[in-house]
Amino acid sequence: MRKSYSAQQKLRAGVIGAGARSHLALKCETEANNCTIVGVCDPSLDAPRRVALRLGRELPIYSTVDELVAAGIDIAFVTSPDDTHHEVTVALLRAGVAVYLEKPLAITMVGANEILQVAYETKTPLYVGHNMRHMNVVRQMREIIARGEIGEVKAIWCRHFVGSGGDFYFKDWHSQRAHVNSLLLQKAAHDIDVIHWLAGAYTDSVVGMGGLTLYDQIQDRGGQGDKLMHEWHSLKNWPPLAQTGMADVIDVEDLSMMLMHLESGVFASYEQCHYTPDYWRNYTVIGTAGRVENFGDGEGGVIRVWNQRTFYNPDGDVQYPIVGDARGHDDADQLTVNEFVRFVREGAVTDTSPLGAWHAVAAGIAATDSLRNGSNARKIDFPAEHIQQYFADNQPA
């Protein structure tokens, strides 16, 4: 049963997983949000150091979700490894605790389906942190499309240059299928969701191709111990084959591509490489009357629109500076946490959607299966109608 809270009531927040992303929970403690973090669930022996490092103070630390719930929390931020999302989120929802779940929703379709089903049954608020819907580069491109500047969308291409991939995804648990399934979930879930949002439709068929093409060649293994991602990341870790301290087990792909057909007839593609020198993502959206493309994905970048017949024109016909996102994900994190708290308190409409998060995972899982098993097309069956309707009514984005 959904609980109600007054604007004056301070919400008690718990954090599950004191890893690299746990600091986003601090954004609930603004004056406007009126929340306070009261405990952390993390079974790691290194948990006290991590809590102090990422949350800035000592907090009660619990070994299980049940213990944290029993301590008395209203909301929870799930920032634990991806393979724990399913079990942790279901437990919290059944306990009546509103959940901010860091993407991806889950790493299996069984897990993703059960999370939506339990949220439907319990009516406990579920929010999935697809923060790129709050990045200005995405919102500006969506507004350009909505204004009709490029006509009706027919194709979307995304190239993701993951320049920090070796540091971010191949030195800890992210490098293992057992924990992430593939980086088409952990990393690409953002971009698949953006593609769906820009197109206004979801993927119904997908083909994947890719492989582990570089990082398996590095012999310097052993991982990074209890350190967190920001503690070992450095732009000096270059070229890619000179990386050190790689994870002992690396079985996820470092180069992945997928082709998508959307229910609306839009065609889309996504390409991801984890050893480029630069780190940004490029979206190209082609319509019946032009195309739009971003160069840079934060403050200082530019969005260009071509809507006149021409040959080579590198500047485009119209340019829009990307305003905002000076701090990248950090700005969008604050906006998503604000939105989550409003959703919990007021039932406010959200720009993110658990249903959208499900579709991002479904496309990523299907593409991974295709990639690893012959690169044949995979069909995607959508959730049951009552599940779709529930989230459309409650979080209509």
N, C-alpha and C positions, 0 to 999 in steps of 0.2 A: 504494500500500500504506500502510495506517495505521501511523504511527510510535508508539512508546511512550516515555514519559518518566517518570523517577522524580520523586518529590515534591521531592527536593533539587536537581534539575537546573534551573538558571535558563534559562528560555526566551528566545530572542533574537527580538525583535519588530521588524517593519518597518511603516512607515506609508505608504500610497499616497494622496497628496493632502493638502497641508498647509493645508486650508481651515478653514472655521468649525467643522466637526465633528471635526477631527483631534485635539482635546484629549482626547477620550474614551479614546484609546490610553494616556494617562497612567495610567488606572485599572488597567492591568495591572501597574503597578510597585509595588503594595502588597506588604507583607511576605508576606501569605498567598498572593498570586498568583505571586510569585517570577519575575517577567519583567523584562526591560530592553529599552528601545527602542534599537536600534543603527543605524538608518538610515531615511531618508525618500526616497520617489520622488515628485518633483514637477518637471516641466519648466519651470515658471514662472520668469521672471527675478526675481520677487519672493520666491522660495522661501526664501532665508535669513532674510529679515525675518519671514515667516509662521511659519517653524519656531521662531524665537526667541519670537515672540509667543504662539503656541498651545501649544508644547511646552516652553517655558521654558529652552531651552539650545541651544547649537550642536550639530548632528548632521551626520554625512555625508549629502550630498544626491546622489541619483542621478537621471539623466534617464529611465531606462527601468526597467520591472519586472524585466527579465532581469538588469540590473546589480545591483539590490537583492537579488535571489535569490542571485546569485553571491557577494555579500558574506557570505552565511550567515545565514539567518533560519529560525526554526521556525514562527512565526505571523505573520500580516499583518492589519492593519486597513485596510480599503478605505473611505476617506472622500473619494474623488474625485467629480467631477460624475457625475450619474446615467447619462449616456450612455456612460461609460467602464466601468461596473460589469461588463458582460458580458465584454469582452475581457480586462480586468485579472484578474477572478476565474478565468476559464478558464485563463489562463496560470499563476496561482498554484497552482490545484488540480493541474494537470498537472505542476508542479514539486514536488509533495508538500508544499506549504506550507499549513498550516491557516489558514482564512480567517474573519475576522469581517467580514462585508459589511454596511455601513450600508444600511438600506432606502432605496429599493425594490430588490428583487432585480435588476430590469432594466427597460428602458423599452419593450421589444418582446417578443412571445411567442417569437420565434426565440431571442432572447438568454436569456430565462427558461428555456426548454426545454433549451438547451444547457448552462447552468450546472448544472441538476439532473442531466442525463445524464452530464456529466463527473465530478461528485461521486460519482455511482453507479459509474462505471467505475473511477475511481482510488481510491475509498474514502477520499479525503482529507477530513478534517473540514471541514464547511461550516456556518457559523452566521450567521444573518441578524438584524441588530440591531433587531428589533421590541420596543423597550424598554418600550412601554406594557403589555405583559403582566406587567411587574414594577412598574407603578404601582399604589399601594394602592387608588385609586378603582376600578380595573378588577378587582383581585383581590377586594376586598370585595363588589362587585356579583356577581361570579361565585360567591362563597361563599353569598351570599343566595339566588341561584338554585339552587345545589346543595342547599341545605337545604330547598328546596321551599316557601319563603315566599310565592312568587307562583304556584305550580303549574307546569304545563308551559308553556314559552316558546312564544308564538305570533307575536309581533311585536317588532321592535327598531327604534327611531328614533334617529338621531344628528344633532344640529345642531351645527355647528362654527363658532363665531364667531372668525374669524381677525383679531383686531384689529391685529396687526402685519403683516398681509399685504402692505401696500404697501412696507414696509421690507424684509421678509424675501424676497419673491418677485418683485418687479417692478423691482429695481435692478441685477440682475446676471444670470448665465446661467439662473437659475430661470425667467425670463420667456419663454424660448424653447422652442418645441415640439421643436426639434432636440436640446435637451439634456435635457428632462424628459418629453417627450410631452405630458403634461398634469399639472395639480396634483391630479388624481384619482389620480396615482401618488405624486408627491413628497410631498404633504400627506395625502391621504386613505388611503394604504396603511396607515397606523397604524390608522385607525378602521374600515376594512373588515376588517382582521385582528381587531380587538377584537370587532366584530359577529359574525364567524365563531366566535370563541372563546367568547363568551357563549352563542351558539346551539348550539354543538357541531356545526356543519354548515357547508358551503361553498355559495357562490352558483352556481347553474346557469343563471340567466337574469337579464338586467339591461336596464334602459332608462335613458338619460341625457338630461339637458336642461340648458342653461346658455349662458353667453356671456361675452364681454369687454364689460362694461357700464359701466366707469368709468375705469380706468387708461389706456385708449387716448386719453382726452380731454386728458390732461396733456401740455403741450408742452415742459416743461422736461426735456430728455433729456441723454444723455451718459454715463449710468451712474456708477459710483463708482470707476473705475480699479482699482488694486490693493488697495484697502481691503477688509476683511472685514466681514461682516454686523454684528457688534457695534459696529464703528467708526462706523457711520452711523445705527444705530437710535436713535430717541428718541420718547418719548411726546408730545413737542411737535410732532411731524410730524402736524398735525391742523388742519382737517378733511382728508379724503382727497384732495380735489382741489387742496389746497395743497401736496402733496408735490412735492419737487424732486429732480433728479438721477436720473430714471427711466432705465431701460435704453433704448438706441436701438431695439432690437427687442422688442416686446411682442406675442406672438401666442397666449398661453395665456389661458384663461378666468379671470375673477376672481369668477364666481358659477357654481356647479355643483351639480347635484342628480342623484341616482340612485335608482332603485327596484330592489330585488333580490328575487328568489325563491330561497330556499335549498333544497338537496336534501331537507331534512327536512320541507319544507312551511312553514317560517317565512317570513314576509314582513318585509322590512327597507327602510329608507330612510336616505339620507345627504344632508345639505345643508351646503354650504361657502360662506361669504362672506368675502372678503378686505378689506372696508372697514368692519367693525363697530367701534364705539368700544371694546368690551370683547373680551377674548381668553380664551376657555375653550371647553370642549366639554361638551355635555349628552347623556347617554344615557338613553333611556326604554325599559324592557323590560316588555312586557305578557304576562302568563301567564293560565292558566285560573283562577287564584285570587287575582289581584292584579297590581300593577305596582310597579316600582322605578325611581327616577330620582335622578340626582345633581345637586347644585347647587354649582358649583365643582368643580374636578378636582384639588385639592391640599389640603395641610394647611389646616385652617380651614373647609373645605367640609363638606357634609353629604349623606348618602344617605337618601332617604325612601322608605318602603314604605307603600303603600295596600293593605289586604287586608280592609277592612270596607265594606259598602254605605253610601254617603253621597252628599251633594251636594258643594259646594265645601269642600274641606278642605286649605288650603295647607300645613299642617304634616305631613300624612300620619298614619298610625296608629303607625308605628315610625320612629325616627330613629337613624341611625348616623353619628357624626362620622367624617370622613375623617382617619385617623391616618397620618402619614408623608407623604412627597412634599413636605416643606417647601421643598425646592430644585427641585421639578418634575422635569424630565427628568434632572437631574444625579444624583439618588438612584437612579433606574431605570437610568441608564447604568452606574453602579458594579455594580449587581446583574447586569446582562447581561454585562458583561466578566468578572465572577467566574464566572458560569455557563459562559461560553465557555471559560475557562481550565480549569475542571473537566472540561468535555466533551473538550477536547484531551488532558488528562493521563490521565483515568480512563474516558473514554467515558460519563460521567454523563448521566443523563436530563436533558433540558432542557425548560423551559416554552415556549421559542420553537421554531419549526419551519420549515425551508426549504420544506416542502410548504405550510405555512400562508402563507409569504411569496409563494410562487407563486400561490396562490389570490387573495391580495390584489391582486397585479399583474394577474392575469387578469380579475378583476372590474373593476378600474380602467381597463384598456385597452379592454375591451368597452363599458363605459359611455361612455368618451371617443369611441369610434367611433360609438356611437348618438347621442350629443350633437351631433356634428359632421355627421351624415349622416341626418337625418330623424327622430331620436328614436324609432326602432323597436326592438323587443326583439332582443337578441343572446343566442344560446345559447353556453354555455361548455363545451367538451369538456375533461374532466379528463385529467391525465397518464396515461401507460401504467400498467397495473397493477403491473408490476415496480418502477417508480419510486415509486409510492405505497407499496408494501410495504416497500421499502428504508428510506425515511424514517420510516415508521410503526414499524419495528423499531428504528431507531437513534436517532431523536428523536421519541418517540411523542406529544409534546404535540399 
